Amino acid sequence: MDDDLPPDLTRLRTLETWAAHYLTRIRARIAVVERQQAQQQPPAPMAASPARPAAGLGRARTPDWGLAEAGIGVPVTEIHRGDCWARGRSLVAVSAERARAELADGAQPCVVCRPDRVLTRP
């Protein structure tokens, strides 16, 4: 086990709270910088789906959209872009239609990749 962490539960919970708060601040700053960069760049041609990394030998194709079921570490069901780094390990590939339906039924969009911005466009 790591020796740099405190041994007692009280201090561990304090560190957990601080880390969660700091992660929220980091994600908010990322969103601001992304908005600033989007305003500075000329609009790219509209694509039907987000860019996917090429699949190599023995590697499954990255899905366009995914569903992270609520469970341990995920308090509510979340919708992600398939290439989102915050998607976790148990992403279930879904179609754009199902992702839209899940959002309409109360699933939360990921705060990192913001699939709701793309999925709600006509």
Phi and psi in degrees as GROMACS dihedral restraints (atoms count N, CA, C in turn):
[ dihedral_restraints ]
;  ai    aj    ak    al  type     phi  dphi    fc
    3     4     5     6     1   -68.2    20    10
    4     5     6     7     1   133.5    20    10
    6     7     8     9     1   -86.7    20    10
    7     8     9    10     1    -7.7    20    10
    9    10    11    12     1   -86.6    20    10
   10    11    12    13     1    -2.5    20    10
   12    13    14    15     1  -100.4    20    10
   13    14    15    16     1   147.7    20    10
   15    16    17    18     1   -67.2    20    10
   16    17    18    19     1   153.6    20    10
   18    19    20    21     1   -84.3    20    10
   19    20    21    22     1   -17.2    20    10
   21    22    23    24     1   -97.7    20    10
   22    23    24    25     1   152.1    20    10
   24    25    26    27     1   -65.5    20    10
   25    26    27    28     1   -36.5    20    10
   27    28    29    30     1   -60.6    20    10
   28    29    30    31     1   -49.4    20    10
   30    31    32    33     1   -70.7    20    10
   31    32    33    34     1   -34.0    20    10
   33    34    35    36     1   -62.8    20    10
   34    35    36    37     1   -42.0    20    10
   36    37    38    39     1   -64.6    20    10
   37    38    39    40     1   -37.3    20    10
   39    40    41    42     1   -62.2    20    10
   40    41    42    43     1   -45.6    20    10
   42    43    44    45     1   -63.1    20    10
   43    44    45    46     1   -38.1    20    10
   45    46    47    48     1   -62.8    20    10
   46    47    48    49     1   -44.7    20    10
   48    49    50    51     1   -62.6    20    10
   49    50    51    52     1   -44.9    20    10
   51    52    53    54     1   -61.4    20    10
   52    53    54    55     1   -44.4    20    10
   54    55    56    57     1   -63.3    20    10
   55    56    57    58     1   -41.9    20    10
   57    58    59    60     1   -64.0    20    10
   58    59    60    61     1   -41.9    20    10
   60    61    62    63     1   -63.5    20    10
   61    62    63    64     1   -45.1    20    10
   63    64    65    66     1   -65.2    20    10
   64    65    66    67     1   -38.2    20    10
   66    67    68    69     1   -63.1    20    10
   67    68    69    70     1   -37.9    20    10
   69    70    71    72     1   -62.2    20    10
   70    71    72    73     1   -42.3    20    10
   72    73    74    75     1   -64.7    20    10
   73    74    75    76     1   -41.1    20    10
   75    76    77    78     1   -63.7    20    10
   76    77    78    79     1   -44.9    20    10
   78    79    80    81     1   -64.2    20    10
   79    80    81    82     1   -36.7    20    10
   81    82    83    84     1   -65.7    20    10
   82    83    84    85     1   -41.3    20    10
   84    85    86    87     1   -66.2    20    10
   85    86    87    88     1   -39.7    20    10
   87    88    89    90     1   -59.1    20    10
   88    89    90    91     1   -44.3    20    10
   90    91    92    93     1   -61.3    20    10
   91    92    93    94     1   -40.5    20    10
   93    94    95    96     1   -64.3    20    10
   94    95    96    97     1   -46.2    20    10
   96    97    98    99     1   -65.5    20    10
   97    98    99   100     1   -39.4    20    10
   99   100   101   102     1   -62.7    20    10
  100   101   102   103     1   -41.9    20    10
  102   103   104   105     1   -63.0    20    10
  103   104   105   106     1   -42.1    20    10
  105   106   107   108     1   -62.8    20    10
  106   107   108   109     1   -43.2    20    10
  108   109   110   111     1   -67.5    20    10
  109   110   111   112     1   -36.8    20    10
  111   112   113   114     1   -65.5    20    10
  112   113   114   115     1   -34.2    20    10
  114   115   116   117     1   -73.3    20    10
  115   116   117   118     1   -28.1    20    10
  117   118   119   120     1   -84.6    20    10
  118   119   120   121     1   -24.2    20    10
  120   121   122   123     1   -92.1    20    10
  121   122   123   124     1   145.2    20    10
  123   124   125   126     1   -67.1    20    10
  124   125   126   127     1   148.2    20    10
  126   127   128   129     1   -62.3    20    10
  127   128   129   130     1   134.8    20    10
  129   130   131   132     1   -81.3    20    10
  130   131   132   133     1   155.2    20    10
  132   133   134   135     1   -60.6    20    10
  133   134   135   136     1   143.6    20    10
  135   136   137   138     1   -64.7    20    10
  136   137   138   139     1   131.1    20    10
  138   139   140   141     1  -111.4    20    10
  139   140   141   142     1   153.3    20    10
  141   142   143   144     1   -70.7    20    10
  142   143   144   145     1   -29.4    20    10
  144   145   146   147     1  -149.5    20    10
  145   146   147   148     1   162.3    20    10
  147   148   149   150     1   -64.3    20    10
  148   149   150   151     1   155.1    20    10
  150   151   152   153     1   -63.7    20    10
  151   152   153   154     1   140.9    20    10
  153   154   155   156     1  -115.6    20    10
  154   155   156   157     1   143.8    20    10
  156   157   158   159     1   -68.3    20    10
  157   158   159   160     1   147.9    20    10
  159   160   161   162     1   -67.9    20    10
  160   161   162   163     1   140.4    20    10
  162   163   164   165     1   -85.2    20    10
  163   164   165   166     1   129.7    20    10
  165   166   167   168     1   -93.6    20    10
  166   167   168   169     1  -175.2    20    10
  168   169   170   171     1   -62.2    20    10
  169   170   171   172     1   130.3    20    10
  171   172   173   174     1    74.2    20    10
  172   173   174   175     1     8.8    20    10
  174   175   176   177     1  -115.8    20    10
  175   176   177   178     1   130.5    20    10
  177   178   179   180     1   -71.6    20    10
  178   179   180   181     1   149.6    20    10
  180   181   182   183     1   -66.3    20    10
  181   182   183   184     1   138.6    20    10
  183   184   185   186     1   -71.8    20    10
  184   185   186   187     1   127.8    20    10
  186   187   188   189     1   -70.9    20    10
  187   188   189   190     1   157.4    20    10
  189   190   191   192     1   -70.9    20    10
  190   191   192   193     1   -41.0    20    10
  192   193   194   195     1  -136.0    20    10
  193   194   195   196     1   152.8    20    10
  195   196   197   198     1  -145.7    20    10
  196   197   198   199     1   160.2    20    10
  198   199   200   201     1  -122.4    20    10
  199   200   201   202     1   123.0    20    10
  201   202   203   204     1  -103.5    20    10
  202   203   204   205     1   108.3    20    10
  204   205   206   207     1   -65.8    20    10
  205   206   207   208     1   148.1    20    10
  207   208   209   210     1   -63.7    20    10
  208   209   210   211     1   141.2    20    10
  210   211   212   213     1   175.3    20    10
  211   212   213   214     1  -150.7    20    10
  213   214   215   216     1   -66.3    20    10
  214   215   216   217     1   122.2    20    10
  216   217   218   219     1    83.8    20    10
  217   218   219   220     1   -12.3    20    10
  219   220   221   222     1  -125.8    20    10
  220   221   222   223     1   100.3    20    10
  222   223   224   225     1   -67.9    20    10
  223   224   225   226     1   -29.6    20    10
  225   226   227   228     1  -137.1    20    10
  226   227   228   229     1   160.4    20    10
  228   229   230   231     1   -65.2    20    10
  229   230   231   232     1   132.6    20    10
  231   232   233   234     1  -123.8    20    10
  232   233   234   235     1   146.8    20    10
  234   235   236   237     1  -103.2    20    10
  235   236   237   238     1   135.0    20    10
  237   238   239   240     1  -129.7    20    10
  238   239   240   241     1   158.1    20    10
  240   241   242   243     1   -72.8    20    10
  241   242   243   244     1   151.3    20    10
  243   244   245   246     1   -62.7    20    10
  244   245   246   247     1   -27.9    20    10
  246   247   248   249     1   -97.0    20    10
  247   248   249   250     1    14.4    20    10
  249   250   251   252     1   -70.4    20    10
  250   251   252   253     1   133.1    20    10
  252   253   254   255     1   -74.3    20    10
  253   254   255   256     1   -19.2    20    10
  255   256   257   258     1   -95.5    20    10
  256   257   258   259     1    13.6    20    10
  258   259   260   261     1   -74.2    20    10
  259   260   261   262     1   -17.9    20    10
  261   262   263   264     1    83.6    20    10
  262   263   264   265     1  -171.6    20    10
  264   265   266   267     1   -96.4    20    10
  265   266   267   268     1   -18.1    20    10
  267   268   269   270     1  -110.5    20    10
  268   269   270   271     1    51.1    20    10
  270   271   272   273     1   -80.6    20    10
  271   272   273   274     1   127.8    20    10
  273   274   275   276     1   -97.7    20    10
  274   275   276   277     1   121.6    20    10
  276   277   278   279     1   -66.5    20    10
  277   278   279   280     1   133.0    20    10
  279   280   281   282     1  -136.4    20    10
  280   281   282   283     1   160.0    20    10
  282   283   284   285     1   -77.4    20    10
  283   284   285   286     1   166.9    20    10
  285   286   287   288     1   -62.7    20    10
  286   287   288   289     1   -37.4    20    10
  288   289   290   291     1   -63.4    20    10
  289   290   291   292     1   -44.2    20    10
  291   292   293   294     1   -67.5    20    10
  292   293   294   295     1   -38.6    20    10
  294   295   296   297     1   -61.3    20    10
  295   296   297   298     1   -42.4    20    10
  297   298   299   300     1   -62.4    20    10
  298   299   300   301     1   -42.3    20    10
  300   301   302   303     1   -64.3    20    10
  301   302   303   304     1   -41.5    20    10
  303   304   305   306     1   -63.7    20    10
  304   305   306   307     1   -41.0    20    10
  306   307   308   309     1   -62.4    20    10
  307   308   309   310     1   -40.9    20    10
  309   310   311   312     1   -66.3    20    10
  310   311   312   313     1   -29.6    20    10
  312   313   314   315     1   -86.2    20    10
  313   314   315   316     1     2.1    20    10
  315   316   317   318     1   112.9    20    10
  316   317   318   319     1    -0.7    20    10
  318   319   320   321     1   -66.1    20    10
  319   320   321   322     1   146.2    20    10
  321   322   323   324     1   -89.5    20    10
  322   323   324   325     1   139.0    20    10
  324   325   326   327     1   -76.0    20    10
  325   326   327   328     1   146.2    20    10
  327   328   329   330     1   -61.6    20    10
  328   329   330   331     1   136.7    20    10
  330   331   332   333     1   -79.0    20    10
  331   332   333   334     1   -10.5    20    10
  333   334   335   336     1   -88.8    20    10
  334   335   336   337     1   -56.8    20    10
  336   337   338   339     1   -92.9    20    10
  337   338   339   340     1   -11.8    20    10
  339   340   341   342     1    46.2    20    10
  340   341   342   343     1    62.5    20    10
  342   343   344   345     1   -65.7    20    10
  343   344   345   346     1   -22.1    20    10
  345   346   347   348     1   -63.5    20    10
  346   347   348   349     1   -27.7    20    10
  348   349   350   351     1   -67.3    20    10
  349   350   351   352     1   -34.0    20    10
  351   352   353   354     1   -89.1    20    10
  352   353   354   355     1   -41.4    20    10
  354   355   356   357     1   -70.5    20    10
  355   356   357   358     1   -23.0    20    10
  357   358   359   360     1   -90.4    20    10
  358   359   360   361     1    -1.6    20    10
  360   361   362   363     1   -75.3    20    10
  361   362   363   364     1   145.4    20    10
